Amino acid sequence: MIRLEAGRTGPDRVVAVGAHCDDIAIGAGGTLLALCRARPGLRVDALVLSGGGSEREEEERAALTAFCPGADLRLTVLKLPDGRMPVHWEEAKSAVEELRTRTDPDLVLAPRTDDAHQDHRGLARLMPTAFRDHLVLGYEIVKWDGDLGRMNAYQPLTPDTAEDKVRLLQEHYASQRHRPWYDREAFLGLARIRGIECHERYAEAFAVTKLTLDLGTCTPGSSTQGD
């Protein structure tokens, strides 16, 4: 199994984007916890397209601070209307491009391009237009649409990290607790299923559409055959 590790050669800069407040935490909260705990001082540039100036922005700032312990967190929350991103394409694209001018990340966490929610899907399709040479992991969000699919990248979570993720989601997003799918069973259950798929107890799963491997030190054009 090919691994991206958070040790000495791991990522120093991460970008995390979401269409709505709580998207990043639901889709990649455990991964952020694991990364930030492994690499103190990690820079995290986060962009959320909607919720700015509202109670949801306050929730998001407190939540991502908790999900990124010890990190250099730089969060921007915009005011695009929820559920209307396709008609605010120019504003969303400008925000993504402006984010790119501020950082050159080692890793990008974003929604999946085949997410059933139009806001998530639209943002996912914008990311490669600005972050063209970066590793982009597309996270998943459980919801009514039933769009969970076969994933191809996994971040194992220790039981403690999985429990911490669920606890922080419940603690920081009070505005979402009334939703029938927003509960411990849903979040921990999905993490358990993804853990089974990668021979771990718990995991978060991601979709990778393009990945370049460096598995050797051959010079381009050199022969690998013996004389």
N, C-alpha and C positions, 0 to 999 in steps of 0.2 A: 504494500500500500504506500503510495506517495504521500509524504507528509509535509506540511508547512508548519514549522515549529517556532515557538516564541522564545527560544533561548538566545544565545549570543548573536545569532544571525537572523533572528526573528524580526517582525515588523516594528519600526520606530514611529511610523505615522499611519493612522487609520482614518478613513472617511466613512461615516455612517449617515445614510439618508433615509427619510421616511416621508410619505405623503401626509400622514397624520401623526399627532402626538400619540405615543405608545407603540407605533409600528416598529420602531427600532428595538425597543425593549422586548416586545413579544417575539419578534423574528430572530433577534441576535443578542438578547440580553445575557444569556449564559456565556456566549462567546466573548462578549465584552468583559464580563466579570473575570473569566479565565485569563484573557489577554492582559488586562490591567493589573491583575494580581501577579502575573508572571513577569511583567515589564514595567516597574514603577517609573513614572514620568512619561509614559507613552503619550504621544499627542493624538487626540481624537477631535477631528473636525466634523461636527454634526450639523445637518441641515434638515429642517422639517418645513414642509410647504404650507401647512395650515395650522390654525389655532393661535396665531400671534395676537397678543394683547388680551387674551382671555384666561379664564381659569385653567384651561388646558395647557397653556404655555407655562404657567406656574407649576403644574403637575410635572410637565416634561423636564423642566430645569432641575427640579428636586430629584426626579427619578433617574435621569442620566448621570447626575452627580453621584448617586448611589451605585449605579451600574458601572461606573468608571472610576473606582477608588484609586486615588493617587495619580490620576492621569491629568494631563494638561488639556482639559476639555474646553472646546470653543464651539458654542451652540448658537445657531441662528434659527429662529422660528418666524416664518412668514405668515401672511394673512390671506392666502388664497382660499376661496370658498371650498368647503368640503364637498366632494362629489362633482366638482366642476373643472377639474384640471384640464381636460381636453380643450376647453374654450379659453383657457389661460396658458396656453402652450408657450407663448413668447416669454411671459413672466417666469414660468418654471424653467425654461431653457436658459434664460439670463442668469437665474439664481445658481443653476448648476455650473454654468461657465464661470461665474464669479468665484464660486467655491474652488474651482480648479486653479484659478490664478493665485489662491492663497496657500495651496499645499500640493505636494507631489507625493501622494501616499504609497505605501507598500501594499495596502489592502483596502478594498472598497466593499462595504456592506450595503446592499440595496435590495429593493423588492425583486421578485422574479419577473422575467419578461412575459410569462404566461399566467400571471396572477389574474384572477377573474375580476377583481375590482379595477375599474377604469383608471382611478387615480394612481394605484400601485403600479399598474401595467405601464401607464404613460411615463411615470418617473423612471421606471426600470429601462425603458427604451431610450430615454434621454442620456443615461449615464455613459454609454460607450461613445457618444458624440463629443464628450469632453474628456473622459478618462479612457483614452484609446489604447494605451499601452500599460494598463494596470490590471491586476488580478481582481475581478469583481465576483463576489459571492452573492448570489440571489437568495435571500431568506424567504421563509414561508410564514403565512399567518393563517391560523385555523379560523374558519368562518362559515356562515350559512351556505355560501356558494358551493362548497364541496370541491374545491379545486386542488386539493393536495395530490401530489403525483409522485413519480419515481425520482428521487434525488440522487446526486452523484458525488457529493462532498459532505463530510461529517466532522463536527467538532464534539468529541466526547466530553461529557460533563460528569464530574464526580457527584455522588448523591448530595453532598453538602451544597455544591454549586447549583444543582437543579432545584433544590429546596429554597436556596437563597433567591433564585430568579422568581419563583412563584410567590414567595413572601414579598419581594419588592414590588412585583406587579400589583398585588392586592393592596399593599401599603400606600403606594404613591398615586394610583389612578382611581381615586374614589368615584370620579364621574362615570367610570365604565362598569362599576360593580353590578348595575342593574341588568346588564346584557346577559341573556341566558347562556351564552357560550364562554363568558368571562369568569372562569372558575379554576380552582386548583386541579380538578380532575382532567379538564381539557388540556391544560398546559403540561402537567406532569405525564399524562397519558401519551401525548404526542412525543414527548421527550423519551419515554420508555420505548415506544415503537421505533423511533430513529436509533435508539441505542441498540436494539436487537439487530438492526440492519448493519451495524458496524462492530458487532461483538463487544458492546459495552453496555453498562447498566442504563445510562441516559446519554442523549446527544441532541444537538441541534443539527439540522440538515440544510444544505444549500444546493442551488443549481449553478453549475459552472458552464458557461457557453463557449469559452475559449481559454485555453491554458497552454503556455509554452513551458516545456520541461528542459532542464539542463542536467542531463544524466551522464555526461562525460566531458572530456577535455580535447576531443578531436578538433583539429584545425579544419575549417571549411575547405572541402576539395581534397583532403588527404585520404589516402586509402587505408581501410581497416584490415585488408587482407595481408597475409604473410608473403614474403618474397619467395 
